[in-house]
Amino acid sequence: MKKALVVGLNRYPGHELKWCDNDAIAMAGLLATNGDGAPNFDVLQITDACTKQRLQADIQRLFSDESELALLYFSGHGHDADGGYLVTTDFTDDKLGVRMEDILHMANESKCKNRIIILDCCYSGSIGESPWANSNSVLGNGVTIMAASLSTQEAEERTDAQHGVFTNLLIQGLNGGAADISGNITPASLYSFVDQSLGAWEQRPVFKTNISQFLPIRTISAKVPIATLRKLCQYFSSPSDVYPLNPSYEYTNDPSIAHSYIEPFADTDHVEIFKELQLFASVGLVEPVDADHMYFAAMESKACKLTALGLHYWRLSRDKRF
């Protein structure tokens, strides 16, 4: 079971924000289903007024059981006092909201197998920091944090996108930008996508984790069908192998097609194999040997081989990891 608490707060008296509710609505929609429409997270969404008592109680509920994955997403005001706060809409000078330290304590103490905290607010990088230890040492086993900005930075909104800068990139990543070849989007791949999309002079996202294996946050259609991906270790019995090609692998090399053709003519079985090898090449798993394109590798009776990325997926294929 996977569950998510998704919060987007605009209605701060005298300090209103514009697009935090949009952030939460978009994130809730993406987390609720995978790319094929299959159910993903069971989402509780808050986009209206939210008191400290309500937010703290809902976070406690989120982390209260033994779910496979529990995810907290918050978009709203943050404050840097006393180690950081998620500010609620009933804030006062002496009651800002929920302390980030208290949220981390609830996540650390939770029996959920994996806990993910994603914060799009000012000073969000404060969570998990300690003046006495490095940031990872205060994270419990199975806890991952993604924050929009450093502990000293504000988090910006984008008027043109009608989302926070950070969340706008999260949305792009969850829509497929952060997916691997098999269609999985993990916290690490999502953070990497966001990090690479922001320049050195922009707000800097923060990633902290204490986990041995990431579960996907969302999956989309694989760039290469899993059944096809599994054939890598069939076509290449060892990482150093090359797969020999000849003109029979190219479907256009057929007497029925009006252009030059050479023997051996297109063979149905070879054509099907070559289509899969070309698909591997299109996503960087395979490359032609001594040729500029897979077409010429076939027509000139050359070969193809695994790339460095292809070697990684070859090992996964050999070990039946997907």
LUMVO-208664 format. One record per residue (C-alpha): residue in three letters; x, y, z. Coordinates in steps of 0.25 Angstrom, whole numbers, plus 2048, in hexadecimal, padded with zeros to 3 digits. Layout:
ALAXYZ
...
***
This chain:
MET800800800
LYS80580E7FC
LYS7FF81B802
ALA802829800
LEU7FE836808
VAL7FE8427FE
VAL7FD850803
GLY7FD85D7FC
LEU7F986A804
ASN7F78787FE
ARG7EE87E808
TYR7F7884812
PRO7F0891818
GLY7F989D813
HIS80389480C
GLU7FC88C801
LEU8038847F7
LYS7FD8817E9
TRP8008737E4
CYS80286A7EF
ASP7F48647EE
ASN7F88627DF
ASP80485B7E3
ALA7FD8517EC
ILE7F284E7E2
ALA7FC84B7D8
MET8048427E1
ALA7F883B7E7
GLY7F38377D9
LEU8018327D4
LEU80382A7E1
ALA7F58247E1
THR7F881C7D4
ASN8038167CC
GLY80581A7BD
ASP7FC80F7B9
GLY7F18137C2
ALA7F38087CC
PRO7F180C7DB
ASN7FE8117E2
PHE7FD8197EF
ASP7F081B7F7
VAL7F082A7F8
LEU7EB833803
GLN7EB8417FD
ILE7EA84F805
THR7E985C7FD
ASP7E0864806
ALA7E386A814
CYS7EB86181D
THR7EE86382C
LYS7FB85E833
GLN7F285483A
ARG7ED84E82D
LEU7FA84E826
GLN801847832
ALA7F683D834
ASP7F6839825
ILE805838824
GLN80482F830
ARG7F9826829
LEU80282681D
PHE80D81F824
SER80581782E
ASP804809828
GLU80D800820
SER80A805812
GLU814801807
LEU816810804
ALA81181C80B
LEU81482A804
LEU812838809
TYR8118437FF
PHE810852804
SER80F85F7FC
GLY80D86B804
HIS81587580D
GLY821870814
HIS828877820
ASP837876824
ALA834878833
ASP83886D83D
GLY83D864833
GLY832866829
TYR823866828
LEU81886281E
VAL80F86E820
THR80086B822
THR7F587581E
ASP7F287882D
PHE80087D830
THR80388783A
ASP81188D83E
ASP812883849
LYS80B877842
LEU810876834
GLY80C868830
VAL81285A831
ARG821859834
MET82A852829
GLU83184B835
ASP82484583A
ILE82084082C
LEU82E83982A
HIS82C833838
MET81E82D834
ALA824828827
ASN83082282E
GLU82881B838
SER81E81682E
LYS81C80782B
CYS81A80A81C
LYS824803814
ASN82781080C
ARG82481E80F
ILE82682A805
ILE825838809
ILE8248437FE
LEU824851802
ASP82285D7F8
CYS823869802
CYS82D873806
TYR83986E80F
SER83485F80C
GLY84285A80C
SER84285C81B
ILE83B84F81D
GLY845844821
GLU85084E825
SER85784D832
PRO862856838
TRP86984983F
ALA86983F833
ASN86983E824
SER85B83F81E
ASN85983181A
SER85C82C828
VAL84F83282E
LEU84782A823
GLY84181D828
ASN84281181F
GLY839812813
VAL837821813
THR83982A807
ILE838839807
MET8378427FA
ALA8368517FD
ALA83485C7F4
SER8408657F9
LEU84B866803
SER849869811
THR84D87780E
GLN845879802
GLU83787D7FE
ALA82F8757F4
GLU82987C7E8
GLU81C87B7E0
ARG81B87C7D1
THR8108847CC
ASP81187F7BE
ALA80F8717C3
GLN8068747CE
HIS80E86B7D7
GLY81A86B7E0
VAL82786B7D9
PHE82A85E7E0
THR81D8577DE
ASN81C85B7D0
LEU8288527CE
LEU8238477D6
ILE8178477CD
GLN81F8467C1
GLY82783B7C7
LEU81B8337CC
ASN8158347BE
GLY82182C7B8
GLY82D8367B8
ALA83382E7C4
ALA8308207C0
ASP83A8167BD
ILE83980C7B1
SER8308037B8
GLY82780E7BB
ASN82A80F7CA
ILE82B81D7D1
THR83281C7DE
PRO8358277E8
ALA8448277E4
SER8408287D5
LEU8368337D8
TYR84083B7E0
SER84A83A7D5
PHE84183F7CB
VAL83D84B7D3
ASP84C84E7D7
GLN85184E7C9
SER8458577C5
LEU8498627CE
GLY85586B7CC
ALA86086F7D5
TRP85A87C7D8
GLU84C8777DB
GLN8468717E8
ARG84D8647EB
PRO8458577EE
VAL84A84E7F9
PHE84A83F7F9
LYS84C837806
THR84A828808
ASN84D81C810
ILE848811808
SER84E804802
GLN8448027F6
PHE83A80C7F0
LEU82C8097EC
PRO8268107E0
ILE81D81C7E4
ARG81681A7D6
THR8188127CA
ILE8158157BB
SER81580D7AF
ALA8238087AD
LYS82B80D7A2
VAL82F7FF79E
PRO8247F47A2
ILE8297EC7AD
ALA8277DF7A5
THR8317E579B
LEU83A7EA7A5
ARG83C7DC7AB
LYS8427D879D
LEU84E7DF79F
CYS8557D47A5
GLN8507CB79A
TYR8567D378F
PHE8637D6797
SER8677C979F
SER8737D17A5
PRO8757E07A7
SER8817E079D
ASP8797D9792
VAL8757E0784
TYR8697DC77D
PRO86C7D976E
LEU8637E0764
ASN8617DE755
PRO8577E474B
SER84D7D974E
TYR84A7E175B
GLU8457ED753
TYR8377EC74F
THR8387F6743
ASN8427ED73D
ASP8377E5736
PRO8367E3726
SER8277E7728
ILE82C7F572C
ALA8307FE720
HIS83E802723
SER84C7FB724
TYR84D7EE72C
ILE8577E472F
GLU8587D6734
PRO8557D073E
PHE8477D673C
ALA83E7DA748
ASP83B7CE751
THR82F7CF759
ASP8357CA766
HIS8417D3764
VAL8397DF762
GLU8317DD76F
ILE83E7DC776
PHE8447E876F
LYS8387F1773
GLU83B7ED782
LEU8497F0780
GLN8467FE77A
LEU83D801785
PHE8487FE78F
ALA851807787
SER846812787
VAL847813797
GLY856811797
LEU85780379B
VAL85E7FE78E
GLU867805784
PRO86C801776
VAL87A7FC774
ASP88280476A
ALA87680A764
ASP86E817766
HIS860811767
MET85A803769
TYR85580375B
PHE863803755
ALA8687F9760
ALA85E7EF75A
MET8607F374B
GLU86F7F374C
SER86F7E5754
LYS8757EB760
ALA8707EA76F
CYS86A7F177B
LYS86F7F178A
LEU86A7F5798
THR86D80379D
ALA8718067AB
LEU8628087AE
GLY85E7FB7A6
LEU8687F47AF
HIS8607F87BB
TYR8537F37B6
TRP85A7E77B0
ARG85E7E37BF
LEU84F7E67C3
SER84A7DD7B8
ARG8547D27BB
ASP8507D27CA
LYS8417D37C7
ARG8407E07CF
PHE8347E57C6
***
